[in-house]
Protein backbone atom coordinates (compact mmCIF):
# COMPACT_ATOMS: atom_id res chain seq x y z
CA UNK A 1 0.00 0.00 0.00
CA UNK A 2 1.53 3.29 -1.09
CA UNK A 3 0.53 6.57 0.50
CA UNK A 4 1.06 9.84 -1.35
CA UNK A 5 2.94 12.07 1.07
CA UNK A 6 6.19 13.97 0.88
CA UNK A 7 8.71 15.08 3.49
CA UNK A 8 8.16 18.75 2.65
CA UNK A 9 5.80 19.10 5.61
CA UNK A 10 8.58 18.38 8.12
CA UNK A 11 8.98 20.67 11.15
CA UNK A 12 12.12 20.23 13.21
CA UNK A 13 12.00 20.54 17.00
CA UNK A 14 15.10 18.99 18.57
CA UNK A 15 18.21 16.87 18.12
CA UNK A 16 18.81 13.81 20.25
CA UNK A 17 21.89 11.56 20.08
CA UNK A 18 21.48 7.93 21.11
CA UNK A 19 24.34 6.05 22.75
CA UNK A 20 26.19 4.02 20.15
CA UNK A 21 27.43 0.52 20.80
CA UNK A 22 30.20 -0.83 18.61
CA UNK A 23 29.28 -4.15 17.00
CA UNK A 24 32.14 -5.19 14.74
CA UNK A 25 31.47 -7.22 11.63
CA UNK A 26 34.64 -9.14 10.79
CA UNK A 27 33.51 -10.04 7.29
CA UNK A 28 30.59 -8.50 5.43
CA UNK A 29 29.26 -10.59 2.52
CA UNK A 30 29.83 -8.70 -0.70
CA UNK A 31 26.22 -9.04 -1.83
CA UNK A 32 25.02 -7.16 1.27
CA UNK A 33 27.23 -4.10 0.75
CA UNK A 34 25.56 -1.10 -0.85
CA UNK A 35 22.54 1.19 -0.77
CA UNK A 36 19.12 -0.41 -0.27
CA UNK A 37 15.79 1.36 -0.72
CA UNK A 38 12.85 0.06 1.35
CA UNK A 39 9.84 -1.11 -0.68
CA UNK A 40 7.84 -2.64 2.16
CA UNK A 41 8.06 -2.54 5.96
CA UNK A 42 6.04 -5.07 7.92
CA UNK A 43 3.58 -5.63 5.09
CA UNK A 44 2.32 -2.04 5.30
CA UNK A 45 4.10 -0.73 2.21
CA UNK A 46 5.95 2.59 2.28
CA UNK A 47 5.03 6.22 1.65
CA UNK A 48 5.33 7.19 -2.00
CA UNK A 49 8.14 9.62 -2.92
CA UNK A 50 9.74 9.27 0.52
CA UNK A 51 13.11 7.51 0.39
CA UNK A 52 13.85 5.18 3.28
CA UNK A 53 17.43 4.08 2.73
CA UNK A 54 19.69 1.51 4.39
CA UNK A 55 23.39 1.68 3.54
CA UNK A 56 25.41 -1.39 4.55
CA UNK A 57 29.14 -0.72 4.50
CA UNK A 58 32.16 -2.98 4.16
CA UNK A 59 33.67 -1.73 7.44
CA UNK A 60 30.80 -3.11 9.55
CA UNK A 61 28.86 0.13 9.90
CA UNK A 62 25.48 1.06 8.51
CA UNK A 63 23.58 4.28 7.95
CA UNK A 64 20.89 5.94 5.91
CA UNK A 65 17.63 7.74 6.51
CA UNK A 66 14.27 6.69 7.86
CA UNK A 67 12.56 9.32 5.72
CA UNK A 68 12.93 12.16 8.22
CA UNK A 69 16.16 11.57 10.17
CA UNK A 70 19.61 10.38 9.19
CA UNK A 71 21.20 7.66 11.33
CA UNK A 72 24.37 5.62 11.67
CA UNK A 73 25.50 2.59 13.67
CA UNK A 74 27.43 -0.68 13.59
CA UNK A 75 26.30 -4.25 12.98
CA UNK A 76 27.37 -7.88 13.21
CA UNK A 77 26.66 -10.40 10.49
CA UNK A 78 26.90 -14.14 9.95
CA UNK A 79 26.30 -16.25 6.88
CA UNK A 80 22.54 -15.74 7.10
CA UNK A 81 21.75 -13.43 10.05
CA UNK A 82 22.42 -9.75 10.75
CA UNK A 83 22.12 -7.73 13.99
CA UNK A 84 22.07 -3.94 13.87
CA UNK A 85 23.49 -2.08 16.87
CA UNK A 86 21.92 1.05 18.42
CA UNK A 87 21.75 4.09 16.16
CA UNK A 88 23.14 7.58 16.55
CA UNK A 89 20.57 9.83 14.90
CA UNK A 90 19.35 13.40 14.61
CA UNK A 91 15.84 13.49 16.11
CA UNK A 92 13.70 15.73 13.96
CA UNK A 93 9.90 15.82 14.05
CA UNK A 94 8.20 15.44 10.67
CA UNK A 95 4.60 14.76 9.62
CA UNK A 96 2.95 12.05 11.80
CA UNK A 97 2.73 9.50 8.96
CA UNK A 98 6.43 9.94 8.19
CA UNK A 99 7.38 9.56 11.86
CA UNK A 100 5.22 6.43 12.17
CA UNK A 101 6.92 4.81 9.17
CA UNK A 102 10.38 5.81 10.38
CA UNK A 103 9.69 4.32 13.82
CA UNK A 104 8.49 1.05 12.26
CA UNK A 105 11.64 1.01 10.17
CA UNK A 106 14.01 1.56 13.11
CA UNK A 107 12.08 -0.87 15.35
CA UNK A 108 12.44 -3.55 12.67
CA UNK A 109 16.22 -3.15 12.72
CA UNK A 110 16.38 -3.78 16.49
CA UNK A 111 15.85 -7.56 16.16
CA UNK A 112 18.26 -10.20 14.90
CA UNK A 113 17.15 -10.75 11.33
CA UNK A 114 17.74 -13.32 8.63
CA UNK A 115 18.85 -11.87 5.32
CA UNK A 116 18.60 -13.04 1.75
CA UNK A 117 19.79 -11.31 -1.42
CA UNK A 118 18.15 -12.37 -4.66
CA UNK A 119 19.49 -10.35 -7.57
CA UNK A 120 18.85 -6.68 -6.79
CA UNK A 121 16.52 -7.39 -3.86
CA UNK A 122 17.25 -7.80 -0.15
CA UNK A 123 14.72 -9.46 2.15
CA UNK A 124 15.03 -9.22 5.93
CA UNK A 125 13.04 -11.82 7.87
CA UNK A 126 12.08 -12.18 11.53
CA UNK A 127 12.54 -15.15 13.91
CA UNK A 128 9.50 -16.92 12.44
CA UNK A 129 10.98 -16.74 8.95
CA UNK A 130 8.41 -14.27 7.67
CA UNK A 131 9.64 -11.18 5.78
CA UNK A 132 9.64 -7.98 7.85
CA UNK A 133 11.28 -5.69 5.29
CA UNK A 134 11.84 -5.82 1.56
CA UNK A 135 14.42 -3.58 -0.08
CA UNK A 136 15.73 -3.01 -3.59
CA UNK A 137 19.28 -2.11 -4.54
CA UNK A 138 19.73 1.61 -5.12
CA UNK A 139 22.65 3.15 -6.93
CA UNK A 140 25.09 4.92 -4.62
CA UNK A 141 24.89 8.70 -5.05
CA UNK A 142 28.69 8.79 -5.35
CA UNK A 143 28.61 6.45 -8.36
CA UNK A 144 26.66 8.97 -10.46
CA UNK A 145 28.59 12.02 -11.52
CA UNK A 146 28.75 14.82 -14.05
CA UNK A 147 31.66 17.15 -14.62
CA UNK A 148 30.92 20.88 -14.54
CA UNK A 149 33.46 23.60 -15.40
CA UNK A 150 32.90 27.21 -14.33
CA UNK A 151 34.84 30.12 -15.79
CA UNK A 152 34.98 33.14 -13.47
CA UNK A 153 35.90 36.35 -15.36
CA UNK A 154 38.77 38.24 -13.77
CA UNK A 155 39.58 35.50 -11.26
CA UNK A 156 42.99 33.92 -10.95
CA UNK A 157 43.62 30.33 -9.93
CA UNK A 158 40.95 28.85 -7.68
CA UNK A 159 41.90 28.19 -4.06
CA UNK A 160 40.65 24.80 -2.82
CA UNK A 161 40.60 23.52 0.74
CA UNK A 162 39.25 20.22 2.07
CA UNK A 163 38.02 20.01 5.67
CA UNK A 164 36.65 16.94 7.45
CA UNK A 165 33.80 17.25 9.95
CA UNK A 166 32.01 14.93 12.34
CA UNK A 167 28.30 15.59 11.78
CA UNK A 168 26.26 13.60 14.29
CA UNK A 169 28.42 10.50 13.85
CA UNK A 170 28.77 10.83 10.07
CA UNK A 171 32.09 11.93 8.57
CA UNK A 172 31.63 14.74 6.05
CA UNK A 173 34.43 16.04 3.83
CA UNK A 174 33.71 19.56 2.65
CA UNK A 175 35.64 21.21 -0.17
CA UNK A 176 35.76 25.00 -0.09
CA UNK A 177 36.44 26.67 -3.45
CA UNK A 178 37.27 30.37 -3.74
CA UNK A 179 37.81 32.10 -7.09
CA UNK A 180 37.62 35.88 -7.25
CA UNK A 181 34.29 36.97 -5.78
CA UNK A 182 32.82 33.45 -5.95
CA UNK A 183 32.87 31.15 -2.92
CA UNK A 184 31.48 27.61 -3.03
CA UNK A 185 31.36 24.57 -0.77
CA UNK A 186 30.59 21.00 -1.87
CA UNK A 187 29.99 17.93 0.30
CA UNK A 188 27.84 14.82 0.68
CA UNK A 189 25.71 13.99 3.71
CA UNK A 190 22.96 11.44 4.19
CA UNK A 191 23.18 10.41 0.54
CA UNK A 192 22.74 14.00 -0.69
CA UNK A 193 25.45 15.78 -2.71
CA UNK A 194 25.29 19.50 -2.00
CA UNK A 195 26.80 22.47 -3.85
CA UNK A 196 26.27 25.74 -2.00
CA UNK A 197 27.32 29.31 -2.79
CA UNK A 198 28.56 31.87 -0.29
CA UNK A 199 25.98 34.46 0.77
CA UNK A 200 26.00 37.46 3.12
CA UNK A 201 26.43 36.47 6.76
CA UNK A 202 26.50 38.51 9.96
CA UNK A 203 29.09 36.16 11.45
CA UNK A 204 31.12 33.23 10.18
CA UNK A 205 30.65 32.00 6.60
CA UNK A 206 27.23 31.12 5.24
CA UNK A 207 26.51 29.09 2.09
CA UNK A 208 23.15 28.35 0.45
CA UNK A 209 22.33 25.61 -2.05
CA UNK A 210 18.91 24.17 -2.87
CA UNK A 211 17.05 23.71 0.40
CA UNK A 212 20.24 23.61 2.48
CA UNK A 213 22.19 26.24 4.45
CA UNK A 214 25.78 25.45 5.53
CA UNK A 215 26.98 27.87 8.22
CA UNK A 216 30.55 27.75 9.54
CA UNK A 217 32.25 29.59 12.36
CA UNK A 218 35.72 28.61 13.51
CA UNK A 219 36.02 24.81 13.74
CA UNK A 220 32.25 24.29 13.82
CA UNK A 221 29.58 24.11 11.14
CA UNK A 222 25.82 23.60 11.08
CA UNK A 223 23.70 22.20 8.25
CA UNK A 224 20.14 23.54 8.07
CA UNK A 225 17.30 22.20 5.92
CA UNK A 226 15.05 25.20 5.20
CA UNK A 227 12.16 22.91 4.20
CA UNK A 228 11.87 21.98 7.89
CA UNK A 229 11.00 25.52 8.95
CA UNK A 230 12.67 28.36 10.80
CA UNK A 231 12.87 26.40 14.06
CA UNK A 232 15.16 23.75 12.54
CA UNK A 233 18.19 23.54 14.93
CA UNK A 234 20.25 21.96 12.15
CA UNK A 235 22.85 19.20 12.28
CA UNK A 236 25.92 20.28 14.31
CA UNK A 237 29.33 19.45 12.83
CA UNK A 238 32.80 19.68 14.37
CA UNK A 239 36.08 19.86 12.48
CA UNK A 240 38.22 16.74 12.74
CA UNK A 241 41.99 16.74 12.91
C-alpha positions in Angstrom: 0.0 0.0 0.0 1.5 3.3 -1.1 0.5 6.6 0.5 1.1 9.8 -1.4 2.9 12.1 1.1 6.2 14.0 0.9 8.7 15.1 3.5 8.2 18.7 2.6 5.8 19.1 5.6 8.6 18.4 8.1 9.0 20.7 11.1 12.1 20.2 13.2 12.0 20.5 17.0 15.1 19.0 18.6 18.2 16.9 18.1 18.8 13.8 20.3 21.9 11.6 20.1 21.5 7.9 21.1 24.3 6.0 22.8 26.2 4.0 20.1 27.4 0.5 20.8 30.2 -0.8 18.6 29.3 -4.1 17.0 32.1 -5.2 14.7 31.5 -7.2 11.6 34.6 -9.1 10.8 33.5 -10.0 7.3 30.6 -8.5 5.4 29.3 -10.6 2.5 29.8 -8.7 -0.7 26.2 -9.0 -1.8 25.0 -7.2 1.3 27.2 -4.1 0.7 25.6 -1.1 -0.8 22.5 1.2 -0.8 19.1 -0.4 -0.3 15.8 1.4 -0.7 12.8 0.1 1.4 9.8 -1.1 -0.7 7.8 -2.6 2.2 8.1 -2.5 6.0 6.0 -5.1 7.9 3.6 -5.6 5.1 2.3 -2.0 5.3 4.1 -0.7 2.2 5.9 2.6 2.3 5.0 6.2 1.7 5.3 7.2 -2.0 8.1 9.6 -2.9 9.7 9.3 0.5 13.1 7.5 0.4 13.8 5.2 3.3 17.4 4.1 2.7 19.7 1.5 4.4 23.4 1.7 3.5 25.4 -1.4 4.5 29.1 -0.7 4.5 32.2 -3.0 4.2 33.7 -1.7 7.4 30.8 -3.1 9.6 28.9 0.1 9.9 25.5 1.1 8.5 23.6 4.3 8.0 20.9 5.9 5.9 17.6 7.7 6.5 14.3 6.7 7.9 12.6 9.3 5.7 12.9 12.2 8.2 16.2 11.6 10.2 19.6 10.4 9.2 21.2 7.7 11.3 24.4 5.6 11.7 25.5 2.6 13.7 27.4 -0.7 13.6 26.3 -4.2 13.0 27.4 -7.9 13.2 26.7 -10.4 10.5 26.9 -14.1 10.0 26.3 -16.2 6.9 22.5 -15.7 7.1 21.8 -13.4 10.0 22.4 -9.8 10.7 22.1 -7.7 14.0 22.1 -3.9 13.9 23.5 -2.1 16.9 21.9 1.0 18.4 21.8 4.1 16.2 23.1 7.6 16.5 20.6 9.8 14.9 19.3 13.4 14.6 15.8 13.5 16.1 13.7 15.7 14.0 9.9 15.8 14.0 8.2 15.4 10.7 4.6 14.8 9.6 3.0 12.0 11.8 2.7 9.5 9.0 6.4 9.9 8.2 7.4 9.6 11.9 5.2 6.4 12.2 6.9 4.8 9.2 10.4 5.8 10.4 9.7 4.3 13.8 8.5 1.0 12.3 11.6 1.0 10.2 14.0 1.6 13.1 12.1 -0.9 15.3 12.4 -3.6 12.7 16.2 -3.1 12.7 16.4 -3.8 16.5 15.9 -7.6 16.2 18.3 -10.2 14.9 17.2 -10.8 11.3 17.7 -13.3 8.6 18.8 -11.9 5.3 18.6 -13.0 1.7 19.8 -11.3 -1.4 18.2 -12.4 -4.7 19.5 -10.4 -7.6 18.9 -6.7 -6.8 16.5 -7.4 -3.9 17.3 -7.8 -0.2 14.7 -9.5 2.1 15.0 -9.2 5.9 13.0 -11.8 7.9 12.1 -12.2 11.5 12.5 -15.1 13.9 9.5 -16.9 12.4 11.0 -16.7 9.0 8.4 -14.3 7.7 9.6 -11.2 5.8 9.6 -8.0 7.9 11.3 -5.7 5.3 11.8 -5.8 1.6 14.4 -3.6 -0.1 15.7 -3.0 -3.6 19.3 -2.1 -4.5 19.7 1.6 -5.1 22.7 3.2 -6.9 25.1 4.9 -4.6 24.9 8.7 -5.0 28.7 8.8 -5.3 28.6 6.4 -8.4 26.7 9.0 -10.5 28.6 12.0 -11.5 28.7 14.8 -14.1 31.7 17.2 -14.6 30.9 20.9 -14.5 33.5 23.6 -15.4 32.9 27.2 -14.3 34.8 30.1 -15.8 35.0 33.1 -13.5 35.9 36.3 -15.4 38.8 38.2 -13.8 39.6 35.5 -11.3 43.0 33.9 -10.9 43.6 30.3 -9.9 41.0 28.9 -7.7 41.9 28.2 -4.1 40.7 24.8 -2.8 40.6 23.5 0.7 39.3 20.2 2.1 38.0 20.0 5.7 36.6 16.9 7.5 33.8 17.2 9.9 32.0 14.9 12.3 28.3 15.6 11.8 26.3 13.6 14.3 28.4 10.5 13.9 28.8 10.8 10.1 32.1 11.9 8.6 31.6 14.7 6.1 34.4 16.0 3.8 33.7 19.6 2.6 35.6 21.2 -0.2 35.8 25.0 -0.1 36.4 26.7 -3.4 37.3 30.4 -3.7 37.8 32.1 -7.1 37.6 35.9 -7.2 34.3 37.0 -5.8 32.8 33.5 -5.9 32.9 31.1 -2.9 31.5 27.6 -3.0 31.4 24.6 -0.8 30.6 21.0 -1.9 30.0 17.9 0.3 27.8 14.8 0.7 25.7 14.0 3.7 23.0 11.4 4.2 23.2 10.4 0.5 22.7 14.0 -0.7 25.4 15.8 -2.7 25.3 19.5 -2.0 26.8 22.5 -3.8 26.3 25.7 -2.0 27.3 29.3 -2.8 28.6 31.9 -0.3 26.0 34.5 0.8 26.0 37.5 3.1 26.4 36.5 6.8 26.5 38.5 10.0 29.1 36.2 11.4 31.1 33.2 10.2 30.7 32.0 6.6 27.2 31.1 5.2 26.5 29.1 2.1 23.2 28.4 0.4 22.3 25.6 -2.0 18.9 24.2 -2.9 17.1 23.7 0.4 20.2 23.6 2.5 22.2 26.2 4.5 25.8 25.4 5.5 27.0 27.9 8.2 30.5 27.7 9.5 32.2 29.6 12.4 35.7 28.6 13.5 36.0 24.8 13.7 32.3 24.3 13.8 29.6 24.1 11.1 25.8 23.6 11.1 23.7 22.2 8.3 20.1 23.5 8.1 17.3 22.2 5.9 15.1 25.2 5.2 12.2 22.9 4.2 11.9 22.0 7.9 11.0 25.5 9.0 12.7 28.4 10.8 12.9 26.4 14.1 15.2 23.8 12.5 18.2 23.5 14.9 20.3 22.0 12.2 22.9 19.2 12.3 25.9 20.3 14.3 29.3 19.4 12.8 32.8 19.7 14.4 36.1 19.9 12.5 38.2 16.7 12.7 42.0 16.7 12.9 
